[in-house]
Amino acid sequence: MVKAALAGDLAVFSAHTNWDSATLGVASALAELLELSQSRPLAPAARDFYKLVVFVPAGYENRIRQALFEVGVGKIGEYDRCWFASSGEGGFRVPTEASPFLGRPGMEARTRESRLEVILPPALAEAAVQAVRQRHPYQEPAFELQPVKNYGPNQGSGLLGQWDPPRDLVAELEGRLEFPAFKWAGRRPGLISRVALLPGSGGDFSRLAHQQGAQVLITGDVAYHQALEAADLGLTLVDLGHYETEWPGVIRLERLLKQEFSHRDLKMECLVLEQSPVWHYQLGARERL
C-alpha cells in the first residue's frame, strides 16, 4: 500500500485510534445510526501532559510566561496562554564563587517568589525547559516537570448509550440493511435499554461493559473465549462485524471533511470507497473476495 501511494504521489493520513477516541468518532456515529441517547465513553481516554512548575522572583512572571507561550505551552482545549501563579517566599544559600541575581556569595538569602504553573504536551518539554533557562534571571532556576493525565470531554474508546423506551435488540438489528448478518453470545437478548458499543474489535471490553451496567455489548471480531466470558457475566455479546461497526464512522468522517473543506473554501473532493475491500455478503453468508 505504501509503495502504491508513493507511485501515485499520494500523502497518507491514518485515522485509527485517534478517530476511535474522538468525540464525534466511530462509536458516536454507530450510536447515532442505532438511535441511542445519553451516550458517554465506555473507556474514557487519558492524554499525557506535563505540568511545568517554575519559581520566579516577584516582578519577572510576565517575562517567563511570555517565553513559555512563545514555544507553545499553556494550551487547554481551545484555550491558550493558560497559567496559574501563587505567591510565597523562597530561600537559598549562595555559593562563595557565584555571581547571584539576589543575595551575597557565601550568605543565605530569601525573597518573595511566584510559583508559576503551565500545562504542556511531552513533545514541548525540552523547549519549555530551555525557554526557562534562557529567560530566567537566576543563575540556577528552580523548576520541575510533573507528569499528569487529562481526560477530554466525551473522548475515549467505545460508548455507553440508552434506548428509551427499551427496544428488542434482535428485531432492531434484523430490521437494518446495514447489518446483513450478525451473531450473538450469552443470554438471549430481548428488550434492551442500556447498550455498550465498541466498533472494530472489542470483545475484550465485555467485563468493563458489564461493570457499567450494560445489558449488551455490540462489537466485531469476537473470539471464542471472549464469547464464553460474556456468557459467564450474563452479558449479551453481539458480533456485527469489524467493517459493519466502523463503516458509519467513515461516512461521518467524509461529511465532516466536506464541511471543513467548504468552511475553508478549499476546492477539494472527498471520496469514500463504498464497498468493503475484504468481505462481501450474499444471502447473509460471509464469503471471502
C-alpha positions as CSV (number, residue, x, y, z in Angstrom):
1,M,0.0,0.0,0.0
2,V,2.8,2.4,0.8
3,K,4.5,1.6,-2.5
4,A,1.3,2.2,-4.4
5,A,0.8,5.6,-2.5
6,L,4.3,6.7,-3.4
7,A,3.9,5.7,-7.0
8,G,0.7,7.7,-7.2
9,D,2.2,10.7,-5.4
10,L,-0.3,10.4,-2.6
11,A,0.0,11.6,1.0
12,V,-1.4,9.1,3.6
13,F,-3.1,10.2,6.8
14,S,-4.0,7.4,9.1
15,A,-7.0,7.9,11.4
16,H,-7.2,4.9,13.6
17,T,-7.1,5.1,17.4
18,N,-7.5,8.9,17.3
19,W,-10.7,8.7,15.3
20,D,-11.9,5.8,17.5
21,S,-11.4,8.1,20.6
22,A,-12.8,11.3,19.1
23,T,-15.9,12.9,20.5
24,L,-17.7,12.6,17.1
25,G,-15.8,9.5,16.1
26,V,-16.6,5.9,15.2
27,A,-18.6,4.9,18.2
28,S,-20.6,8.1,18.2
29,A,-21.5,7.5,14.5
30,L,-22.7,4.0,15.2
31,A,-24.7,5.2,18.2
32,E,-26.4,7.8,16.0
33,L,-27.3,5.1,13.5
34,L,-28.8,2.9,16.3
35,E,-30.6,6.0,17.7
36,L,-29.0,5.7,21.1
37,S,-29.2,8.7,23.5
38,Q,-27.5,9.8,26.7
39,S,-24.2,8.5,25.5
40,R,-20.8,8.7,27.1
41,P,-17.4,6.9,26.5
42,L,-17.2,3.3,27.6
43,A,-13.5,3.7,28.4
44,P,-12.5,7.4,28.7
45,A,-9.3,8.3,27.0
46,A,-6.5,9.8,29.1
47,R,-4.0,12.2,27.5
48,D,-0.5,12.5,28.8
49,F,0.8,16.0,29.7
50,Y,3.4,17.7,31.8
51,K,2.8,20.4,34.4
52,L,5.8,22.7,34.5
53,V,6.3,24.4,37.8
54,V,8.9,27.2,37.9
55,F,9.7,29.6,40.8
56,V,10.2,33.1,39.7
57,P,11.2,36.2,41.6
58,A,8.4,38.8,42.0
59,G,8.1,41.1,39.1
60,Y,9.5,38.6,36.5
61,E,6.4,36.5,36.0
62,N,5.4,38.1,32.7
63,R,8.9,37.6,31.3
64,I,8.8,33.8,32.0
65,R,5.2,33.4,30.9
66,Q,5.9,35.1,27.6
67,A,8.9,32.9,27.0
68,L,6.9,29.8,27.6
69,F,3.9,30.9,25.5
70,E,6.3,31.6,22.6
71,V,7.2,27.8,22.4
72,G,3.5,26.8,22.5
73,V,2.8,25.7,26.1
74,G,-0.2,26.6,28.1
75,K,-2.9,25.2,25.8
76,I,-6.0,23.6,27.4
77,G,-8.6,22.5,24.8
78,E,-9.4,25.5,22.6
79,Y,-7.9,27.9,25.2
80,D,-4.3,29.0,25.0
81,R,-1.9,31.1,27.2
82,C,-3.3,29.3,30.3
83,W,-1.3,29.7,33.5
84,F,-1.6,29.7,37.3
85,A,0.5,31.5,39.9
86,S,0.7,31.7,43.7
87,S,2.9,33.8,45.9
88,G,5.3,32.7,48.6
89,E,8.8,33.1,50.0
90,G,11.9,31.2,48.9
91,G,15.3,30.9,50.4
92,F,18.7,29.7,49.5
93,R,22.4,29.9,50.3
94,V,24.6,31.5,47.7
95,P,27.8,29.6,46.7
96,T,31.0,31.5,47.6
97,E,32.1,31.7,43.9
98,A,28.7,32.6,42.4
99,S,27.6,35.9,40.9
100,P,23.9,35.8,42.1
101,F,21.0,37.8,40.9
102,L,19.9,38.1,44.5
103,G,21.9,37.8,47.7
104,R,25.7,37.8,48.5
105,P,28.2,35.0,47.9
106,G,28.5,32.7,50.9
107,M,25.4,34.1,52.6
108,E,21.8,32.9,53.0
109,A,19.1,34.9,51.1
110,R,15.3,35.0,51.0
111,T,12.9,36.7,48.6
112,R,9.3,36.9,47.5
113,E,8.7,34.5,44.6
114,S,5.8,33.3,42.5
115,R,5.1,29.6,41.8
116,L,4.2,29.6,38.1
117,E,2.4,26.6,36.6
118,V,1.7,25.8,32.9
119,I,0.5,22.6,31.1
120,L,2.4,21.3,28.0
121,P,2.5,18.2,25.9
122,P,5.5,15.9,26.3
123,A,6.9,16.9,22.9
124,L,7.4,20.5,24.1
125,A,9.1,19.6,27.4
126,E,12.7,20.2,26.2
127,A,11.8,23.5,24.5
128,A,10.0,24.7,27.6
129,V,13.0,24.0,29.9
130,Q,15.3,25.8,27.5
131,A,13.0,28.8,27.5
132,V,13.0,28.9,31.3
133,R,16.8,28.7,31.5
134,Q,17.3,31.4,28.8
135,R,14.9,34.0,30.2
136,H,15.0,33.3,34.0
137,P,17.1,35.9,36.0
138,Y,18.5,33.3,38.3
139,Q,21.8,31.5,37.6
140,E,20.1,28.2,38.6
141,P,16.3,28.5,38.3
142,A,14.3,26.1,40.3
143,F,11.7,24.2,38.3
144,E,10.1,20.7,38.0
145,L,8.2,18.7,35.4
146,Q,5.3,16.7,36.8
147,P,3.6,14.0,34.6
148,V,-0.2,14.5,34.6
149,K,-3.1,12.9,32.8
150,N,-6.2,14.7,31.5
151,Y,-9.5,13.4,30.1
152,G,-11.0,15.3,27.2
153,P,-14.8,15.8,27.1
154,N,-16.6,12.7,25.7
155,Q,-13.3,11.2,24.4
156,G,-12.5,7.6,24.7
157,S,-12.9,4.1,23.3
158,G,-16.5,2.8,22.8
159,L,-19.7,4.3,24.0
160,L,-22.4,3.6,26.6
161,G,-25.9,4.7,25.4
162,Q,-29.6,4.3,26.2
163,W,-32.7,3.2,24.4
164,D,-35.7,4.8,26.0
165,P,-38.1,3.2,25.7
166,P,-36.3,-0.2,25.6
167,R,-36.1,-2.0,22.2
168,D,-36.0,-5.6,21.1
169,L,-32.3,-6.0,20.2
170,V,-32.7,-8.8,17.6
171,A,-35.6,-7.0,15.8
172,E,-33.7,-3.8,15.8
173,L,-30.6,-5.3,14.2
174,E,-32.5,-7.6,11.8
175,G,-34.5,-4.6,10.5
176,R,-31.5,-2.7,9.4
177,L,-30.0,-3.1,5.9
178,E,-26.6,-2.0,7.2
179,F,-26.3,-5.3,9.2
180,P,-27.0,-8.2,6.8
181,A,-25.7,-10.8,9.3
182,F,-24.7,-11.0,12.9
183,K,-24.1,-13.5,15.7
184,W,-24.5,-13.2,19.5
185,A,-23.3,-14.9,22.6
186,G,-24.6,-15.0,26.2
187,R,-28.2,-14.9,27.2
188,R,-30.9,-14.5,24.5
189,P,-31.3,-10.7,24.1
190,G,-34.8,-9.3,24.5
191,L,-35.8,-5.8,25.4
192,I,-32.7,-3.8,25.9
193,S,-32.3,-0.3,27.4
194,R,-28.6,0.1,28.2
195,V,-26.2,-0.6,25.3
196,A,-22.4,-0.6,25.1
197,L,-20.7,-0.2,21.7
198,L,-17.1,-0.8,20.7
199,P,-16.7,-0.6,16.9
200,G,-14.0,-2.8,15.5
201,S,-12.5,-5.5,17.7
202,G,-14.0,-5.0,21.2
203,G,-14.6,-8.5,22.6
204,D,-12.1,-7.7,25.5
205,F,-14.4,-5.0,26.8
206,S,-17.2,-7.3,28.0
207,R,-16.2,-7.1,31.7
208,L,-16.0,-3.3,31.5
209,A,-19.4,-3.0,29.8
210,H,-20.9,-5.3,32.4
211,Q,-19.4,-3.3,35.3
212,Q,-21.0,-0.2,33.9
213,G,-24.5,-1.7,33.7
214,A,-24.7,-2.5,30.0
215,Q,-27.1,-5.3,29.0
216,V,-25.4,-5.8,25.7
217,L,-22.0,-5.1,24.1
218,I,-22.1,-4.6,20.3
219,T,-18.8,-5.0,18.6
220,G,-16.9,-7.1,16.0
221,D,-14.3,-9.8,15.7
222,V,-15.4,-11.7,18.8
223,A,-13.2,-14.7,19.7
224,Y,-14.5,-17.9,21.3
225,H,-13.0,-17.3,24.7
226,Q,-14.5,-13.7,24.7
227,A,-17.9,-15.2,24.0
228,L,-17.5,-17.6,26.9
229,E,-16.5,-14.7,29.2
230,A,-19.6,-12.7,28.2
231,A,-21.9,-15.7,28.8
232,D,-20.3,-16.2,32.3
233,L,-21.0,-12.5,33.1
234,G,-24.6,-12.7,31.9
235,L,-23.9,-10.1,29.2
236,T,-25.2,-10.4,25.7
237,L,-22.3,-10.0,23.3
238,V,-23.2,-9.2,19.6
239,D,-20.7,-9.5,16.8
240,L,-21.9,-7.3,13.9
241,G,-18.6,-7.5,12.1
242,H,-15.5,-5.2,12.2
243,Y,-16.3,-3.5,9.0
244,E,-20.0,-3.0,9.7
245,T,-19.4,-1.3,13.1
246,E,-16.8,1.1,11.7
247,W,-18.5,2.0,8.4
248,P,-20.8,4.6,10.0
249,G,-17.6,6.4,11.2
250,V,-16.2,6.5,7.7
251,I,-19.4,8.1,6.4
252,R,-19.3,10.7,9.2
253,L,-15.7,11.4,8.6
254,E,-16.5,12.1,4.9
255,R,-19.2,14.6,6.0
256,L,-17.0,16.4,8.5
257,L,-14.2,16.7,6.0
258,K,-16.5,18.1,3.3
259,Q,-17.8,20.6,5.9
260,E,-14.2,21.6,6.8
261,F,-13.2,22.0,3.1
262,S,-16.2,24.2,2.5
263,H,-15.6,26.3,5.6
264,R,-12.0,26.9,4.5
265,D,-13.1,27.5,0.9
266,L,-10.9,24.6,-0.3
267,K,-11.6,23.2,-3.8
268,M,-11.2,19.6,-2.7
269,E,-13.2,16.4,-3.1
270,C,-13.8,13.7,-0.5
271,L,-14.4,10.2,-1.9
272,V,-15.2,7.1,0.1
273,L,-14.6,3.5,-1.0
274,E,-18.2,2.3,-1.0
275,Q,-17.6,-1.4,-0.7
276,S,-15.6,-3.3,1.9
277,P,-12.2,-4.2,0.5
278,V,-12.2,-7.5,2.5
279,W,-15.7,-9.0,2.7
280,H,-18.9,-9.1,0.7
281,Y,-22.3,-10.6,1.6
282,Q,-24.6,-12.8,-0.3
283,L,-27.9,-14.1,1.3
284,G,-26.5,-13.4,4.7
285,A,-23.5,-15.7,4.3
286,R,-20.0,-14.2,4.5
287,E,-17.7,-15.0,1.6
288,R,-14.1,-14.1,1.0
289,L,-13.5,-12.0,-2.1
